Amino acid sequence: MDIPEERLALFLDYENLAIGAREDHGGHAFDFGPIADALAERGRVVVRRAYADWTMFDDGRRMLAAHQVELIEIPQRIGSTRKNAADIKMAVDAVELSFERGYITTFVLGTGDSDFTPLVHKLRELNRRVIGIGLRGSTSPLLAAACDEFLYYESLPGLDLPERRERRRAKPGKAAEEAVAAAAEPPELADLERVVTQTLSGLQQSADGVVLASLLKRALLRKDPTFNEGDHGFRAFGELLRHLADRGIIELSEGPAHGDPEVGFPREGGQEEEAFALLRRVVEKVGKGKPVPLSGLKDRLRKADAGFSEKAFGYRGFLQFCKAAAARKAVAMEWDEEAEDYLLTAE
């Protein structure tokens, strides 16, 4: 069976990307090659356009021409702002193309400028998928969140960048410096696991329990268009899933198509069983043979294991986790009218 091919239209706000690359990365010359490779993996690029005053970007003009990118000239006009002219021209062309070329399924906007956010909303309203591409240091969070998928230039394979340098708009205070340092740190793997399992749990409830890896990836991108397994050290989404499966967090089984396995939670064993065992031990220790109220029990688990979170196993709340533990006979759990709370005892 033939798989429908995505057809992409690429629009580059070249000045935004080139200046951003130069200022954020110590004079780095913007390289279009990794972008071309990333888009080739997503479908057939049928339109390639870049907007700028090309008298200012001679090297960029030659590079893009070598990649068959159509160069749209936005000259400096007396009494007008070149940047605004480029933005308006690019937006008008994109909307016009969406009406004239119904076969285009995806629009790719190479910019980090928040002024393009309304364009993203309009294209999605016209039932087009939108992929954004921009620099981490110069991309508006509003724009990234509006897209179906957002690719950070720095995360694209094939780039050899110097150590990143934050732009110096103004000397920040100590609190701001700490915030910048925290933002530069890679996300914790535990947070990634929690997001994956939460999303998987929600999909299972709405997809008759059958969740394919491709469906899970699309749902993660809908939650966070900037999601990229490469930012966490994985070369592919399948590699991330295999890592989680090896740790007993999820379970993979053969799906209807090669390379697209079914994803679920382990039926037995794994880290979930260890968490149930932890709950049982805490109930035994705290209760000493007597029932333990549910209220406050989660805090006691966190004292025993600071990293505990029921969401890491796909449960939406601690009550749901405890009910699952009771179903597995790790604890007994009953509602007490007098205490107006659930009481747990070790089985």
N, C-alpha and C positions, 0 to 999 in steps of 0.2 A: 504494500500500500504506500503511495507517495505521500510524504509529509508536506503540507503547504509551506512554501518558502516565504519568509518575511521579506518585505521589500522596504528598504530604508531610504529616507531623504535626510541628508546631512547639511546643517547650516552652522557655520563657524563664525562666532564673533571673535575674529582673529586678534584684534587689539587687546581684548580682555585676556585671552589665553597667553599671548606672547609676552605681554608686560607682566602678567601674574607669574609666569614661569621665571622670568628674569629677576624680578624683585624677591620672590619667595625662595629662590634656589641659587643665590649667589651668581647671577649672570648667566644661568642656564639658557641655552637657545631652545625654544619650543620645538619639539619633534612630533610630527604628525604620524610617523610610521606606527607607533604602538596603538594609536587610535584607529588607524586603518585596519590593523590586525584584529583588534577587539570587535570592530563592527563586522568584519568578514565572518567571524564566528557566530554572529547573531542573525545574519541574513545577507541578502544581495543589496548592495548600495547602488541605487539607480540615479540618485541626484547627489552631487557634491558641490557645495557653494561656500565660499569664504568671503567675508565682508571686511574691508579696511581701506584706508588711504595707502595704497601700495607704494607710494613714493617713500614712505617711512619704513617699509619692511622689504627691502630688496632681496635679502637672503630667504625670507619666508616665502616670497613670491615664487622663487625658483623651486623651492622644496615642494610647495603645494602643486605647482604645475607638473612636476614629475609624478605626482600621485593623481593626476587627472582631476584636480579640483578646479572648478570654475571660479575665477577671481572677479568679484563684484567690486568695482571701484567706487569709493565714497570720498570724493575730493573735499578738501577744506573750502567752504564757501564763505564769502564775506557776510557777516551778520548772522551766521548760523554755527551751531556746534556740531563738529564732525561725529562725535560719539552718538548724539541723539539721532542724527541722520542715518547712521549705520543701524542703530537699533530699530528705527521705524521701518526702514527698507527691508531688513531681515524679517521682521514680524509680518509685514504686508505680503512678502513673497511666500512665507510659510503658509499663511492662511489661504492665499490664492491657490497655491499648489494643492492644498488639501481638497479644494473643490474641483480643480481641473484634473487631478490624477487620483481617481478613486482607488486605484490598485495599490497605492502606497499605504502600507499598514503601520509604519513606525516613523516618527520624526525624531531626529537626533539633534539636539541643540548644544553646541559647544560654547558655553559661557557660564560664568558664575554670577552674573548680574541679576539682581532681584527684579529689575524692570521687565524681565521676560516671563515672570510668573503668570501674569494674565494670559500671555500667549500659550503657555503650557495648559492652563485651565481650558482655554478655547479649543485647542487641539484634542484634548481628552473628551471634551463635550461633543466633538465631531467624531468620536469613536476611533481615535488614533492613539496608539501607544506612544509614549514620549520617554526617550532616554536623554538624560543630561550628562554633560562632561565638563568638569571644571577643576580648578586648583583648590586644594583644601583651605589655603589661607585667604582666598579671595572669592569664595563661593558663599552666597547667601543661604542660610538654613531654610528660608522660606522657599527658595527655588528648588533646592534639593528635595524637600519634603513633597513638593507638588508633582514631581516626576514619577513615572512608573518604576524607573530604575535610574540611579545616578552613579556614574563612574568617576571616581577621583583620578585625576591625571597621574598622581604620584603612585597609585596602586596598579597601574597598567604594567603588564609584563614587558620586558625589553627596554626599560628605562634605566639609565645609569646616572642617578642624580647625586649632586653634592649634598652634604648634610644640610637639612632644612634650616632656614633662617627666618625667624619671625619678622614681619614688617615692623618698622619702628615709627609708628604714627605719633606716639607720645610716650613719655617714660611712665610705665605703670607703677602703681603702688605695690606693696608686698602681697596683698591679697590677690591682685590681678596677676602678678607673676606666678603665684601658686596655682591659680586657675589655668593659666596657659600651660604650665608644666603638667598639670593633671590631664588636660585635654590632649597633650602630645603623647601620653602613655598609651600603649595598646590596650584595648578592652580586655577585661579579665575573661579567661576561658569559662569560668563558672557562670558568668553572666550570659555568655553565648549559649551554653548548655541549657540554661533556664529559658531563654527565648525560644530555642528550638523545641524543647519539650512542651512548653506552654502552647506554642502554635500547633504542634502535633496533636495535643489533647483536644484543642478546639476543633481541628479539622476532623478528627475521628467522630466527634459528636454530630457533625454536619455532612459527613461523607460515608455514612453507613459503615464506618470503621475501616474502610480501605483507603489508605493514603499513599500515593506514589511520591517518589522523591521529587519529581518535577513539580507536582502540586504543592509540596511543602516549600520548595524554593520560591515559587511564585507568591505564596502567602507571606513568606518572610520579607520579600521585596515590597509587598503591599504595606506591610507594617513599617518597614524602614527601607526606602528606596536606595539608601547608601550601603545597604548590607553587602558585604563582599567577604567570602570565606578566606580570600587571600590575605586580608588584613589580620587574620588570626593564625597565619602560617600554613594554610592548607592550599594545595595547588588546584583543587577542584572540590565541588560540593560533595561528590561521592566520597572523596577522601575524608572530609569532615564527618560524614555519616558513618563511615567504617571506623573512625576513631571513637565515636560515641557508642557504636555497637561493641567494640572491643572492651569498652569500660562498663558494659552492661546497662547503659542508660537507655538505649533503644535496641530494636531487633530488626534486622533486614531479611527479606525473603524475596524470591524471584518474582518479578512483576510481569505484566503482559508483553513488555517490550524490553529488548536488551539494553542494559545500562540505565534502566528506570525501575529500580526495585521498590517493593512495597516496604513501608516504614511503619513500625508499631512499637509498642512497649513490650519488654520481656514478659513472658507468661509466668516465669518463675526464676528465682535466683537473681543475681545481679545486685546493683546498689540499692534498688528499691527494697529488696528483702533485708539488706543491712539496715536500712532506715526503719523498717518495721521492728527489727530486733532491737534497735536503739530505743524506740518508743516503749517496747516491752520492759527493757532494763530500767528505764527512767520511772515507769509506773511502779515496778517492783520496789525500787529504792525509795521513792517518795511515799508510796502507800503503806509499805511494810505490812502487807496483807489486807489493807483496807482500800475501799474504792477511792479513786483520785478524780476530782472534777476536771472537766475539759478546760475550763477557764484557767489561764495561767500555765497550762501544761507546755505550750509551745515555747515559752520563755525558759522553762526548765530544760527542754531539749536543746535549746541553743546554748545553755550553760555547759551541757555535756558535750555538744558539738557546735562550735561557733558558726560553722558553714552550713548548718541544716536549713533547708528550705523545701517545703512540700512542692513548690512550683518546679523544682529541678526534676521532679518525677511526673510532671504533667498534671498535677492536681491544682485546682483553682483556689482551694482554701484548705486550712488545717483540718476542718471538720470532715471534708471529703477524704483527706488522707487517713484520718483515724477510722472512718467507716470502712475504708479499703483494708486497713490493718485488721479490723474486726472480722471482715469477710474472709481474710486469710488465717484467722484463728491466732493471730499474734497477741491480741488482747480481746477482752470482752467489754462490751459497751452498751449501756442502757440509759434511758432517759429517766431522771428522778424528778417527780413533780414537786416534792418538798424543796429540793435544792434548786429547782428550775435550771438544771444543767445536766449534761451527760456525765455519767460516772464510768470510769475505766478501771478494769482490774486485769492483772496478768493472768492469762489462761493457764 
